[in-house]
Amino acid sequence: MSRRGIKKGEMEKAKLEWVVPRSLFDEDFQEEDLLALVKEQTVIELFRRGRLSAGRAAELLGIEKQAFLDLLARRRIPILTRTRAGRRRHAAWVRQILRELEDEERESS
């Protein structure tokens, strides 16, 4: 246990509420659609600002990390961040991918 009785690896959670006009919704665009859109946009912006890693962002959206990176690519959002910690994470990620590619090459030869 760490501070305030939260186990290591767990996070404190906050629930957000937003009141919007019902006239925004119809058969083709329902509350769940707006929620998904807001979540996706928010997670992307938090990633862009260096507040979330790609892995954590993917986890919050309930998708695989590669799917999140593909989403960023489709939206032409760079995966490199301006923070030193972000650059270190990205460098480690690139090294991991290169190792995996080298392993695949060795296995196929």
FENWOJO-V311166 format. One record per residue. N is the residue number from 0. RES is the residue in three letters. PHI is phi as a letter, one per 40 degrees, with the letter a starting at -180 (* if undefined). PSI is psi in radians with two decimals (* if undefined). D_FIRST is the distance of its C-alpha to the first C-alpha in Angstrom with 1 decimal. Layout:
BEGIN
N/RES/PHI/PSI/D_FIRST
N/RES/PHI/PSI/D_FIRST
END
This chain:
BEGIN
0/MET/*/2.49/0.0
1/SER/b/-2.66/3.8
2/ARG/d/2.54/6.9
3/ARG/f/0.51/8.1
4/GLY/g/0.26/5.6
5/ILE/c/2.27/5.6
6/LYS/c/2.61/4.4
7/LYS/d/2.38/6.1
8/GLY/g/-0.36/9.7
9/GLU/c/2.85/9.7
10/MET/b/2.70/11.6
11/GLU/c/2.55/12.8
12/LYS/b/2.61/16.2
13/ALA/b/2.47/19.4
14/LYS/b/2.25/22.5
15/LEU/b/2.57/25.8
16/GLU/b/2.48/29.1
17/TRP/a/2.20/32.6
18/VAL/c/2.14/35.9
19/VAL/b/2.74/38.7
20/PRO/c/2.39/42.3
21/ARG/c/-0.40/42.9
22/SER/c/-0.21/45.9
23/LEU/c/-0.39/43.8
24/PHE/b/2.58/43.3
25/ASP/a/-2.90/45.9
26/GLU/d/-0.64/46.2
27/ASP/c/-0.27/45.6
28/PHE/a/1.81/42.6
29/GLN/b/3.08/40.2
30/GLU/d/-0.70/37.0
31/GLU/c/-0.61/34.9
32/ASP/c/-0.76/37.0
33/LEU/c/-0.76/36.2
34/LEU/d/-0.79/32.5
35/ALA/c/-0.73/32.5
36/LEU/c/-0.80/34.7
37/VAL/c/-0.76/32.5
38/LYS/c/-0.84/29.3
39/GLU/c/-0.85/31.1
40/GLN/c/-0.72/32.7
41/THR/c/-0.79/29.5
42/VAL/c/-0.72/27.5
43/ILE/c/-0.77/30.5
44/GLU/c/-0.70/30.8
45/LEU/c/-0.65/27.2
46/PHE/c/-0.83/27.6
47/ARG/d/-0.64/31.0
48/ARG/c/-0.01/29.4
49/GLY/g/0.25/26.9
50/ARG/c/-0.35/23.9
51/LEU/b/2.51/23.1
52/SER/c/2.89/23.7
53/ALA/c/-0.70/26.1
54/GLY/c/-0.77/23.5
55/ARG/c/-0.69/21.2
56/ALA/c/-0.80/24.4
57/ALA/c/-0.75/25.6
58/GLU/d/-0.76/22.4
59/LEU/c/-0.53/22.7
60/LEU/c/-0.13/26.3
61/GLY/g/0.55/25.7
62/ILE/b/2.93/28.0
63/GLU/c/2.72/28.1
64/LYS/d/-0.75/27.8
65/GLN/c/-0.64/31.5
66/ALA/c/-0.65/32.4
67/PHE/c/-0.75/30.8
68/LEU/c/-0.65/32.7
69/ASP/c/-0.69/35.8
70/LEU/c/-0.78/35.3
71/LEU/c/-0.74/35.2
72/ALA/c/-0.76/38.3
73/ARG/c/-0.57/40.2
74/ARG/c/0.05/39.5
75/ARG/f/0.73/40.4
76/ILE/b/2.12/37.2
77/PRO/c/2.51/36.5
78/ILE/c/-0.24/33.4
79/LEU/c/2.37/33.4
80/THR/b/2.92/31.7
81/ARG/c/-0.20/32.9
82/THR/c/2.64/29.7
83/ARG/c/-0.78/29.4
84/ALA/c/-0.70/25.9
85/GLY/c/-0.75/27.4
86/ARG/c/-0.66/30.4
87/ARG/c/-0.76/28.4
88/ARG/c/-0.76/26.5
89/HIS/c/-0.69/29.9
90/ALA/c/-0.74/31.5
91/ALA/c/-0.70/28.9
92/TRP/c/-0.78/29.5
93/VAL/c/-0.75/33.2
94/ARG/c/-0.71/33.0
95/GLN/c/-0.77/31.1
96/ILE/c/-0.74/33.8
97/LEU/c/-0.71/36.6
98/ARG/c/-0.75/35.2
99/GLU/c/-0.72/35.1
100/LEU/c/-0.73/38.7
101/GLU/c/-0.73/39.9
102/ASP/c/-0.78/38.4
103/GLU/c/-0.70/40.2
104/GLU/c/-0.80/43.4
105/ARG/c/-0.73/43.3
106/GLU/c/-0.57/42.8
107/SER/c/-0.21/45.7
108/SER/c/*/48.1
END
